Amino acid sequence: MSFRLGLRRAKSSSLGKAMAQELNSSAPATATATAATVTSTSTTKKSLWPSALRWIPTSTDHIISAEKRLLTLVKTPYTQELVDIGSGPPGSKVRWFRSASNESRFINTITFDSKQDSPTLVMVHGYAASQGFFFKNFDTLAKHFRVIAIDQLGWGASSRPDFTCTSTEETEAWFINSFEEWRKAKNLSNFVLLGHSFGGYIASKYALKHPEHVQHLILVGPAGFTSETEHKSERLTKFQATWKGAVLNHLWESNFTPMKVVRGLGPFGPNLVRKYTSARFGEGEGLAEQESALLTDYVYHTLAAKASGELCLKHIFSFGAFARSPLLQRSSEWKVPTTFIYGFQDWMDYKGAEAARKNMNVPCEIIRVPQAGHFVFLDNAKGFHSSVLHACRRFLSPGMANYPLEEGVISV
């Protein structure tokens, strides 16, 4: 217990120094990440208030600065850019989020150096996350792929337009169409698409609409395969009947998100985020002190920024994280070979993938990784890497005995 308390204090001290250095400056840090080239085609609006005087001490520039600090942990050179996706889908009168503005929107993109002719791997983060969550995976995967990681529109350092979607269909189209415009701007095709959690849901919906561009689909603890009517447990039904369940269900339907709590705490928000990251990412392999401090700093800025993509929640899922438009119901339409990856302790049930596989007419494999929960790529990075390489073995250079799974990782 004393060791854990000391570790938490050390983490808090490191984070405090990082936060203090940033809050004591009226402008965000300008140092670039190691070996990184940064390009940008937009300018961000500057606040008239210094960071130390703001109730919510963050901005897009702060997010990018925190991202650079986090990516100093990555040795592989990379390029960061804000990719212009225009003001809305071509030919449509509906702008992104029905914004009244004609200004262009941007997708924050990180591309890592790779060997010539390496297959392209596009990585899409989950809900309440950003591309920096994959920081422990970039070095290993960049040895085999041209790795590109993005912040989905409305998340991370990407543009955060006002959210005005009113239905599941509009919300899905928002994410799918913005990703497609990003793909066109990057001139990509024939790539491996990896999505985590909510990002797995969007990646699946994208592959259903644009299968011609996706070589292989990797879904890491994907959300959205099960529906409330078919898979709701008796325990959840009983809980919803209680006053606590009724309150939480009301908050869900009112689009009350955890990020609103972080913003409401203002300058006290970083401490709440520190407690969350210390508790959540202390599982599995855990994080080193510096990793924890830098990730906490990064997570705070991405969560505390303007609400945008987070407000999709009630339109995509009902209370209990059941999909309103379940992927299981469309599994017979699958056209892209798929690999599912789950941690043994993942709260997303892999049985939803097993049910979907029965209806698929394409190759499908389900891999489970020990000593890992929902964030399998952080909890057991080695097991995750071997799973990704195994899934893509037909695209990779011969060797490594066909990329076997790490000991303890199983295919079911």
C-alpha positions in Angstrom: 0.0 0.0 0.0 2.8 2.4 0.9 4.4 1.7 -2.5 1.2 2.5 -4.3 0.8 5.7 -2.3 4.3 6.8 -3.1 3.9 6.0 -6.8 0.7 8.1 -6.9 2.5 11.0 -5.3 5.4 10.7 -7.7 3.0 10.7 -10.6 1.1 13.7 -9.2 4.4 15.6 -8.7 5.5 14.9 -12.3 2.1 15.9 -13.7 2.0 19.0 -11.4 5.3 20.2 -12.9 4.1 19.6 -16.4 0.8 21.5 -15.7 2.5 24.3 -13.8 5.0 24.9 -16.7 2.1 25.1 -19.1 -0.3 27.2 -16.9 2.4 29.7 -16.0 2.8 30.6 -19.7 0.4 32.7 -21.7 1.2 30.7 -24.8 1.5 26.9 -25.3 4.8 25.1 -25.5 6.5 25.5 -28.9 9.1 22.7 -28.7 8.4 20.0 -31.3 8.5 16.3 -30.6 11.7 14.4 -31.1 12.4 13.9 -34.8 9.0 15.2 -35.8 8.1 17.4 -38.7 5.0 19.4 -38.1 2.9 20.9 -41.0 -0.3 22.8 -40.6 -2.6 24.5 -43.1 -4.7 26.4 -40.5 -4.3 28.8 -37.7 -6.2 28.5 -34.4 -8.0 31.3 -32.7 -6.1 32.8 -29.8 -7.9 33.4 -26.5 -7.5 36.9 -25.1 -7.1 35.4 -21.6 -3.8 33.9 -20.5 -4.0 30.1 -19.7 -3.6 30.7 -15.9 -6.7 32.9 -15.8 -9.0 30.6 -17.7 -11.5 28.4 -15.9 -10.8 25.6 -18.4 -7.0 26.0 -19.2 -6.9 24.4 -22.6 -7.1 25.0 -26.3 -6.3 23.2 -29.6 -2.8 24.5 -29.3 -2.5 23.0 -25.8 -3.7 19.7 -27.2 -1.1 19.7 -29.9 1.6 20.7 -27.5 0.5 17.9 -25.1 0.5 15.5 -28.0 4.1 16.5 -28.9 5.2 15.9 -25.3 3.6 12.5 -25.2 5.1 11.5 -28.5 8.6 12.3 -27.3 8.3 8.7 -25.9 8.1 7.5 -29.5 11.5 7.0 -31.3 10.2 6.7 -34.9 10.2 10.0 -36.8 6.8 11.3 -37.7 4.9 14.1 -39.5 1.9 15.9 -37.9 -0.5 17.7 -40.1 -4.0 19.1 -40.1 -5.7 17.7 -43.2 -8.4 19.9 -44.8 -11.6 18.1 -45.3 -13.6 21.1 -46.5 -16.8 22.5 -44.9 -19.0 19.5 -45.7 -19.6 16.5 -48.0 -19.3 17.5 -51.7 -22.6 18.2 -53.4 -24.4 18.4 -50.0 -26.1 21.5 -48.6 -25.5 20.1 -45.1 -22.2 21.3 -43.7 -20.4 19.3 -41.0 -22.8 19.4 -38.0 -25.0 21.8 -39.9 -22.6 24.5 -38.9 -23.5 28.0 -40.0 -19.9 28.6 -40.9 -18.4 27.9 -44.4 -14.9 27.5 -42.9 -13.0 24.3 -43.6 -12.6 21.6 -41.0 -9.4 19.6 -40.3 -8.4 16.2 -39.2 -5.4 16.0 -37.0 -3.1 13.3 -38.6 0.2 11.7 -37.5 2.2 9.7 -40.1 5.2 7.7 -39.1 8.3 7.0 -41.3 8.3 3.5 -42.7 10.1 1.3 -45.2 9.2 1.8 -48.8 6.3 -0.3 -50.0 5.1 -1.1 -46.5 1.4 -1.7 -46.2 -0.6 1.2 -44.8 -2.3 0.9 -41.4 -4.8 3.6 -40.4 -5.6 3.7 -36.7 -8.8 5.1 -35.3 -9.3 5.8 -31.6 -12.4 5.2 -29.5 -14.8 7.4 -27.5 -13.3 9.9 -25.1 -9.9 9.2 -26.6 -7.5 10.4 -29.3 -4.7 9.0 -31.5 -2.1 9.6 -28.8 -3.5 6.6 -26.8 -1.6 4.4 -29.2 1.8 5.9 -28.2 3.1 2.5 -26.9 2.4 0.8 -30.3 3.7 3.2 -32.9 7.4 2.2 -32.8 6.7 -1.6 -33.1 4.0 -1.2 -35.8 6.0 1.3 -37.8 8.7 -1.4 -38.4 6.1 -3.2 -40.5 3.6 -0.7 -41.7 3.2 2.9 -42.9 1.3 3.9 -39.7 -1.2 6.7 -39.9 -3.2 7.7 -36.8 -6.0 10.3 -36.7 -8.2 12.2 -34.3 -11.7 11.8 -35.5 -13.6 15.0 -36.3 -14.8 16.5 -33.1 -12.0 14.8 -31.0 -8.4 15.5 -30.0 -6.8 18.3 -32.0 -9.2 17.9 -35.0 -11.8 20.6 -35.7 -14.6 20.7 -33.2 -17.7 22.1 -34.9 -21.0 22.6 -33.1 -23.0 19.3 -32.8 -26.5 19.5 -34.2 -27.1 15.9 -35.4 -30.5 14.7 -34.4 -30.6 11.0 -35.4 -28.4 7.9 -35.6 -28.3 8.1 -39.3 -27.0 11.7 -39.3 -24.5 11.0 -36.6 -23.1 8.0 -38.4 -22.9 9.9 -41.7 -21.0 12.7 -39.9 -18.2 10.4 -38.9 -18.2 8.2 -42.0 -18.3 11.1 -44.5 -15.6 13.1 -42.7 -13.3 10.1 -42.7 -14.0 9.5 -46.4 -13.1 13.2 -47.2 -9.9 12.7 -45.1 -9.1 9.6 -47.1 -9.6 11.5 -50.4 -7.4 14.3 -49.2 -4.6 11.8 -48.3 -5.1 9.9 -51.6 -5.3 6.6 -49.8 -6.7 3.3 -50.9 -6.1 -0.4 -50.2 -5.2 0.1 -46.5 -5.6 -1.9 -43.3 -8.2 -0.1 -41.1 -7.9 -0.5 -37.3 -10.5 0.9 -34.9 -10.8 0.7 -31.2 -14.1 0.6 -29.3 -16.3 3.3 -30.8 -13.6 3.7 -33.5 -14.3 0.0 -34.3 -17.9 0.8 -34.8 -17.1 3.7 -37.2 -14.5 1.6 -39.0 -17.0 -1.2 -39.5 -19.7 1.2 -40.8 -17.1 2.8 -43.1 -16.0 -0.6 -44.5 -19.7 -1.5 -45.1 -20.1 1.7 -47.2 -16.6 1.8 -48.8 -15.3 -1.8 -48.9 -13.2 -1.0 -52.0 -10.7 1.0 -50.0 -10.2 -1.4 -47.1 -7.8 -4.4 -47.4 -8.4 -5.8 -44.0 -10.4 -4.7 -41.0 -9.0 -5.0 -37.4 -11.6 -4.3 -34.7 -10.1 -3.9 -31.2 -12.8 -4.4 -28.5 -15.4 -2.9 -30.9 -18.6 -1.4 -29.6 -21.9 -1.7 -31.4 -22.3 -5.4 -32.3 -25.1 -6.1 -29.8 -28.5 -4.6 -29.4 -30.5 -3.8 -26.2 -33.5 -6.0 -27.2 -31.3 -9.1 -27.9 -28.5 -8.9 -25.4 -29.7 -6.8 -22.4 -28.9 -8.7 -19.2 -31.4 -9.3 -16.4 -29.1 -7.5 -14.0 -29.1 -4.3 -16.2 -32.9 -4.5 -16.5 -33.3 -4.6 -12.7 -30.8 -1.8 -12.2 -32.7 0.4 -14.7 -35.8 -0.1 -12.6 -34.1 1.4 -9.5 -34.0 5.2 -8.9 -30.2 5.2 -9.5 -30.8 3.5 -12.9 -33.5 5.9 -13.8 -31.2 8.9 -13.0 -28.3 7.5 -15.0 -30.6 6.7 -17.9 -32.0 10.3 -17.8 -28.5 11.7 -17.8 -27.6 9.4 -20.8 -30.6 10.5 -22.8 -29.8 14.1 -21.9 -26.3 13.7 -23.4 -24.6 14.3 -20.1 -21.0 13.1 -20.7 -18.0 12.6 -18.3 -16.2 15.4 -20.1 -18.8 17.8 -18.8 -17.6 16.9 -15.3 -14.0 17.6 -16.2 -14.9 21.0 -17.7 -17.1 21.9 -14.7 -14.2 21.3 -12.3 -12.1 23.9 -14.2 -8.5 24.1 -12.9 -9.3 21.1 -10.6 -10.1 18.9 -13.6 -6.4 17.7 -14.1 -6.5 16.1 -10.7 -9.6 14.1 -11.5 -8.0 12.9 -14.8 -4.8 12.0 -12.9 -6.8 9.8 -10.6 -8.6 8.1 -13.5 -5.4 7.4 -15.5 -3.6 6.1 -12.4 -6.4 3.7 -11.6 -7.3 2.6 -15.1 -3.9 2.2 -16.7 -2.2 0.7 -13.6 -3.5 -2.7 -14.8 -1.7 -5.2 -17.0 1.8 -4.0 -17.9 1.0 -0.6 -16.3 2.7 2.7 -17.3 6.0 4.1 -16.2 5.9 7.3 -14.2 6.8 9.5 -17.1 4.3 7.7 -19.4 1.6 8.2 -16.9 2.3 11.9 -16.3 2.5 12.7 -20.1 -0.6 10.7 -20.9 -2.6 12.3 -18.1 -1.6 15.8 -19.3 -2.7 14.8 -22.9 -5.9 13.2 -21.8 -6.9 16.3 -19.7 -6.5 18.6 -22.7 -8.4 16.4 -25.1 -11.3 15.9 -22.7 -11.6 19.5 -21.4 -11.7 21.1 -24.9 -15.0 22.1 -26.6 -17.7 19.5 -26.7 -18.3 18.2 -30.2 -17.8 14.5 -31.2 -18.6 13.4 -27.6 -22.2 14.4 -28.1 -22.8 11.5 -30.5 -23.2 9.1 -27.6 -27.0 9.0 -27.2 -27.6 8.9 -30.9 -25.3 5.8 -31.5 -25.9 3.9 -28.2 -28.7 3.4 -25.8 -28.0 3.2 -22.0 -25.7 0.3 -21.4 -23.7 0.9 -24.6 -26.1 -1.1 -26.8 -26.1 0.0 -30.4 -29.2 1.6 -31.8 -28.1 0.3 -35.3 -26.3 -3.0 -34.3 -23.5 -4.3 -36.5 -24.7 -7.8 -35.9 -27.7 -7.2 -38.0 -25.5 -6.3 -41.0 -22.9 -9.0 -40.6 -24.2 -10.9 -43.6 -23.3 -7.8 -45.7 -19.6 -7.9 -44.7 -17.2 -7.7 -47.6 -13.9 -7.1 -45.9 -11.8 -9.8 -44.2 -11.9 -9.0 -40.5 -9.9 -9.7 -37.3 -11.3 -9.1 -33.8 -9.0 -8.4 -30.9 -10.2 -8.5 -27.3 -8.5 -8.4 -23.9 -9.4 -11.3 -21.6 -10.9 -8.8 -19.2 -12.5 -6.6 -21.9 -15.9 -5.4 -20.8 -16.9 -5.6 -24.5 -18.1 -9.2 -24.9 -16.3 -11.2 -27.7 -19.4 -13.4 -28.0 -21.0 -10.6 -30.1 -18.1 -11.1 -32.6 -18.7 -14.9 -32.5 -22.4 -14.4 -33.4 -21.5 -12.0 -36.2 -18.9 -14.4 -37.6 -21.6 -17.0 -38.2 -23.2 -14.7 -40.7 -20.1 -13.4 -42.5 -19.1 -14.6 -45.9 -15.5 -13.4 -45.6 -12.5 -14.7 -43.5 -12.9 -13.7 -39.9 -10.7 -14.5 -36.8 -11.3 -13.6 -33.2 -8.1 -13.2 -31.0 -8.1 -12.8 -27.2 -5.1 -11.3 -25.3 -4.4 -12.2 -21.7 -3.6 -9.7 -18.9 -5.5 -7.0 -20.8 -8.8 -5.2 -20.6 -10.6 -2.8 -22.9 -7.4 -0.9 -23.7 -5.5 -4.0 -24.8 -2.9 -2.0 -26.7 -1.8 -0.4 -23.4 -2.4 -3.2 -21.0 -0.5 -5.9 -23.0 1.3 -4.1 -25.9 3.3 -7.2 -26.9 0.2 -9.4 -27.1 -1.6 -6.7 -29.1 1.4 -6.2 -31.5 1.6 -10.0 -32.2 -2.2 -10.0 -32.8 -2.0 -7.2 -35.4 1.0 -8.7 -37.2 -0.7 -12.1 -37.2 -3.9 -10.6 -38.6 -1.9 -8.9 -41.4 0.6 -11.7 -42.1 -0.5 -12.0 -45.8 0.4 -8.4 -46.4 3.8 -8.4 -44.6 7.2 -9.5 -45.8 7.9 -13.2 -45.4 9.6 -14.1 -42.1 9.0 -14.5 -38.4 7.4 -17.9 -39.1 4.2 -16.3 -40.4 4.0 -14.0 -37.5 2.9 -16.4 -34.7 0.8 -15.1 -31.7 2.6 -14.2 -28.5 2.5 -16.9 -25.8 -0.9 -16.9 -24.1 -2.7 -15.1 -26.9 -5.3 -17.3 -28.4 -7.5 -17.5 -31.5 -11.0 -18.7 -30.8 
